[in-house]
């Protein structure tokens, strides 16, 4: 019985750790998207335009590629 309880607690801890890690990654991604939007707005691109959307996407993925170059 105590073995079953310990396994259940261990499983819950693993699940909780994965959730926090996932939330941290999601938060970091949102921050990077926000920085990309801000940078494109700072250079004067109209936030409602398609050029703005292209700027944000290209900037975000260019920076992502640079930061994750070692993984390729």
C-alpha atoms as an extended CHARMM CRD file, in Angstrom:
* protein
*
        72  EXT
         1         1  UNK       CA              0.0000000000        0.0000000000        0.0000000000  PROA      1               0.0000000000
         2         2  UNK       CA              2.7000000000        2.5170000000        0.9420000000  PROA      2               0.0000000000
         3         3  UNK       CA              4.5440000000        1.6370000000       -2.2550000000  PROA      3               0.0000000000
         4         4  UNK       CA              1.4690000000        2.5700000000       -4.3080000000  PROA      4               0.0000000000
         5         5  UNK       CA              1.1610000000        5.8710000000       -2.4530000000  PROA      5               0.0000000000
         6         6  UNK       CA              4.8410000000        6.6720000000       -3.0200000000  PROA      6               0.0000000000
         7         7  UNK       CA              4.5370000000        5.9170000000       -6.7300000000  PROA      7               0.0000000000
         8         8  UNK       CA              1.4760000000        8.1680000000       -6.9340000000  PROA      8               0.0000000000
         9         9  UNK       CA              3.2590000000       11.0110000000       -5.1460000000  PROA      9               0.0000000000
        10        10  UNK       CA              6.3350000000       10.6160000000       -7.3370000000  PROA      10              0.0000000000
        11        11  UNK       CA              4.1570000000       10.6900000000      -10.4780000000  PROA      11              0.0000000000
        12        12  UNK       CA              2.4170000000       13.8330000000       -9.2590000000  PROA      12              0.0000000000
        13        13  UNK       CA              5.7530000000       15.5270000000       -8.5920000000  PROA      13              0.0000000000
        14        14  UNK       CA              7.0210000000       14.6540000000      -12.0580000000  PROA      14              0.0000000000
        15        15  UNK       CA              3.8460000000       15.9860000000      -13.6390000000  PROA      15              0.0000000000
        16        16  UNK       CA              4.0450000000       19.2130000000      -11.6280000000  PROA      16              0.0000000000
        17        17  UNK       CA              7.6820000000       19.7280000000      -12.6090000000  PROA      17              0.0000000000
        18        18  UNK       CA              6.8410000000       19.2560000000      -16.2670000000  PROA      18              0.0000000000
        19        19  UNK       CA              4.0130000000       21.7630000000      -16.0210000000  PROA      19              0.0000000000
        20        20  UNK       CA              6.2270000000       24.4290000000      -14.4810000000  PROA      20              0.0000000000
        21        21  UNK       CA              8.8840000000       23.8140000000      -17.1070000000  PROA      21              0.0000000000
        22        22  UNK       CA              6.2990000000       24.0750000000      -19.8690000000  PROA      22              0.0000000000
        23        23  UNK       CA              4.9410000000       27.2950000000      -18.3880000000  PROA      23              0.0000000000
        24        24  UNK       CA              8.4550000000       28.7460000000      -18.1940000000  PROA      24              0.0000000000
        25        25  UNK       CA              9.0800000000       27.9480000000      -21.8510000000  PROA      25              0.0000000000
        26        26  UNK       CA              5.7360000000       29.4000000000      -22.8790000000  PROA      26              0.0000000000
        27        27  UNK       CA              6.4280000000       32.5500000000      -20.8720000000  PROA      27              0.0000000000
        28        28  UNK       CA              9.8670000000       32.9310000000      -22.4380000000  PROA      28              0.0000000000
        29        29  UNK       CA              8.3800000000       32.5120000000      -25.9250000000  PROA      29              0.0000000000
        30        30  UNK       CA              5.7410000000       35.1490000000      -25.2150000000  PROA      30              0.0000000000
        31        31  UNK       CA              8.4390000000       37.5070000000      -23.9810000000  PROA      31              0.0000000000
        32        32  UNK       CA             10.5010000000       37.0040000000      -27.1350000000  PROA      32              0.0000000000
        33        33  UNK       CA              7.4480000000       37.6120000000      -29.3450000000  PROA      33              0.0000000000
        34        34  UNK       CA              6.7030000000       40.7940000000      -27.3760000000  PROA      34              0.0000000000
        35        35  UNK       CA             10.2990000000       41.9820000000      -27.8180000000  PROA      35              0.0000000000
        36        36  UNK       CA             10.1200000000       41.3170000000      -31.5440000000  PROA      36              0.0000000000
        37        37  UNK       CA              6.8590000000       43.3000000000      -31.8170000000  PROA      37              0.0000000000
        38        38  UNK       CA              8.3610000000       46.1660000000      -29.8310000000  PROA      38              0.0000000000
        39        39  UNK       CA             11.5090000000       46.2350000000      -31.9640000000  PROA      39              0.0000000000
        40        40  UNK       CA              9.4970000000       46.3710000000      -35.1850000000  PROA      40              0.0000000000
        41        41  UNK       CA              7.3140000000       49.1390000000      -33.7780000000  PROA      41              0.0000000000
        42        42  UNK       CA             10.3940000000       51.0660000000      -32.6270000000  PROA      42              0.0000000000
        43        43  UNK       CA             11.7610000000       51.2530000000      -36.1630000000  PROA      43              0.0000000000
        44        44  UNK       CA              8.4860000000       52.8270000000      -37.2960000000  PROA      44              0.0000000000
        45        45  UNK       CA              6.6050000000       49.9690000000      -38.9540000000  PROA      45              0.0000000000
        46        46  UNK       CA              2.8350000000       50.3850000000      -38.5790000000  PROA      46              0.0000000000
        47        47  UNK       CA              1.5820000000       47.6520000000      -36.1980000000  PROA      47              0.0000000000
        48        48  UNK       CA             -1.5390000000       47.1180000000      -38.3000000000  PROA      48              0.0000000000
        49        49  UNK       CA              0.3170000000       46.4120000000      -41.5180000000  PROA      49              0.0000000000
        50        50  UNK       CA              1.3610000000       43.1310000000      -43.0970000000  PROA      50              0.0000000000
        51        51  UNK       CA              4.9410000000       44.4500000000      -43.1320000000  PROA      51              0.0000000000
        52        52  UNK       CA              4.7700000000       44.5980000000      -39.3340000000  PROA      52              0.0000000000
        53        53  UNK       CA              3.6890000000       40.9630000000      -39.1180000000  PROA      53              0.0000000000
        54        54  UNK       CA              6.4820000000       39.9210000000      -41.4690000000  PROA      54              0.0000000000
        55        55  UNK       CA              8.9950000000       41.9440000000      -39.4660000000  PROA      55              0.0000000000
        56        56  UNK       CA              7.9440000000       40.3070000000      -36.1970000000  PROA      56              0.0000000000
        57        57  UNK       CA              8.0490000000       36.7700000000      -37.5830000000  PROA      57              0.0000000000
        58        58  UNK       CA             11.3700000000       37.2350000000      -39.3700000000  PROA      58              0.0000000000
        59        59  UNK       CA             12.9880000000       38.9110000000      -36.3710000000  PROA      59              0.0000000000
        60        60  UNK       CA             11.7310000000       36.3060000000      -33.9130000000  PROA      60              0.0000000000
        61        61  UNK       CA             12.9240000000       33.3370000000      -35.9770000000  PROA      61              0.0000000000
        62        62  UNK       CA             16.2340000000       34.9770000000      -36.9170000000  PROA      62              0.0000000000
        63        63  UNK       CA             17.0000000000       35.5190000000      -33.2460000000  PROA      63              0.0000000000
        64        64  UNK       CA             15.7980000000       32.0030000000      -32.3980000000  PROA      64              0.0000000000
        65        65  UNK       CA             18.1230000000       30.5360000000      -35.0400000000  PROA      65              0.0000000000
        66        66  UNK       CA             21.0720000000       32.4800000000      -33.6420000000  PROA      66              0.0000000000
        67        67  UNK       CA             20.3340000000       31.4760000000      -30.0550000000  PROA      67              0.0000000000
        68        68  UNK       CA             19.8530000000       27.8030000000      -30.9720000000  PROA      68              0.0000000000
        69        69  UNK       CA             22.6090000000       27.4150000000      -33.5570000000  PROA      69              0.0000000000
        70        70  UNK       CA             24.4590000000       24.8510000000      -31.4280000000  PROA      70              0.0000000000
        71        71  UNK       CA             21.4960000000       22.4520000000      -31.6570000000  PROA      71              0.0000000000
        72        72  UNK       CA             21.6640000000       22.1690000000      -35.4400000000  PROA      72              0.0000000000
